[in-house]
Amino acid sequence: MNFDANWQKAATQMQEAFKGMVQQPAGTPASPVQFDLAKLQSIQQSYIDDATALWNQSLQAGTAVAPAPDRRFSTPAWNDNPASKFSAATYLLNAKALSAMADAVVGDDKTKARVRFAVEQSLAAMAPSNFLPLNADAIKKAIDTNGESIGKGIQNLLHDMRQGHVSMTDESQFEVGKNVATTEGAVVFENEFFQLLEYKPLTKTVHEKPFLLVPPCINKFYILDLQPENSLIRYAVAQGHRTFVVSWRNPDESMRSKTWDDYIENAAIKAIKMVQDITAAKTINTLGFCVGGTILATALSVLAARGEKPAASLTLLTSLLDFTDTGILDIFIDEQSVAYREQEMGGGGLLKGQDLASTFSFLRPNDLVWNYVVGNYLKGETPPPFDLLYWNSDSTNLPGPFYAWYLRNTYFENKLISPGQLTVCGQKIDLSKLDMPTYVYGSREDHIVPIGGAYASTQHLRGKKRFVMGASGHIAGVINPPAKNKRSFWTNDKLPANQFPAAQSDWLKTATEHPGSWWTDWSGWLKAHAGKQLAAPKTYGSRKHKVIEPAPGRYVKAKA
């Protein structure tokens, strides 16, 4: 085989393909992608050596190709089938070379990240395990079941086509309010943006200052209330906090013109004032999760500009205020993409929930896309029931103007951290006016809110701050109840100020690791800001604000 000629042809094709991966400003010609020639030569030689060894190994009688070091090809069916094993080995060899070529691209960090992401997506899609004639496991199952698995796979494919997304779990096993989002409570206020839920106390006394949680509006709130044993909401109630939660409405066409200002004024600020009104508390404890943290901090900044300081404390869970480091999501954000969204829906429209859900899934394509394509369609399997994946598939829409404003002013231009650069609800935003005690949590392996981005919030808030890092990712790191005794978390009372992203690295150098859940650390911190003990209320709401319906309410049950 002429590997050298094949390599030269592949390299030329790769370079041509990369041209389309690097977006240029509208109206400008695409510039060719350049490679580090020394790296390219090294990759070429390594590829030729490895390919020659693989080919010679496959030709030697009685010599088997080594098992593929990849869980997609690690079962006995793959290793017992010489053709399947060779296809897997060839794929991994090519994947190694293509990944190395992506790393050899010369350019700015964003260009290289985009090329790397595009190559990873292509490689994930081209794996031989994704194709029935090449998938040894699927072929074996088809033979063992006399073709029944293929028939079931077709049924699964048709089902998923009707529902509009790939099934990650057996969704028939879950119902909101029945076996997820079951913490007892009631809706005590609603408007067109949200329902306010109040939860039944689990203690005879409650803390003087009520507690309000603002979850992300790009997902449903019950990620914080999946099951009783992993519910952050139930945990807060059990710690003696009179707990309220914002349940966002799933936007339909009637909300196609709603803006960021609408969500701040009529949702976040309204929820704060309603909790104050219902409980007669002058100040309340607040928590924002992910985008909910960005919304909450913006709302508190608007109120601070109006001379109001309703928050006794602020908790930010995997939230971005400083969008300098947005991780992998940065590859999607530039002037061209933001302007396109503004033109498409900035004046009105809806970002469909499934579009956003698909984007997040393809950030981890092997785990959250192709794994289920193979299992559902090629093998005819029904994925097992899993509450978190059910929630992940229960998508929400977003109003176009809200989304376009958010992209432009936070992810792209990062104006939230610049005092006076943003006007929201008629007020200049200045995060330094937020002087309440703040607990900032970030997850070490978070690919949506990188740990450095979470830490950066500590550099812009003026009050006394505590930063804690937990193990795992964006969701699993947050939803880590103490009873499970899993993972660990890190603390450090010192908050180094340094150029981004060195500050978080400096913090970690002297941080202390603790086994178990960060919830206990946070609970002790929140208790110190919660005030004295009062008799727990016996009814929901107040005389003015009566119960509308039982929790979890109607809004969370609406499908996108």
Summary of the structure (lengths in Angstrom):
residues: 560
radius of gyration: 26.1
end to end distance: 53.6
largest distance: 86.1
contacts: 1887
relative contact order: 0.13
helix: 48%
strand: 14%
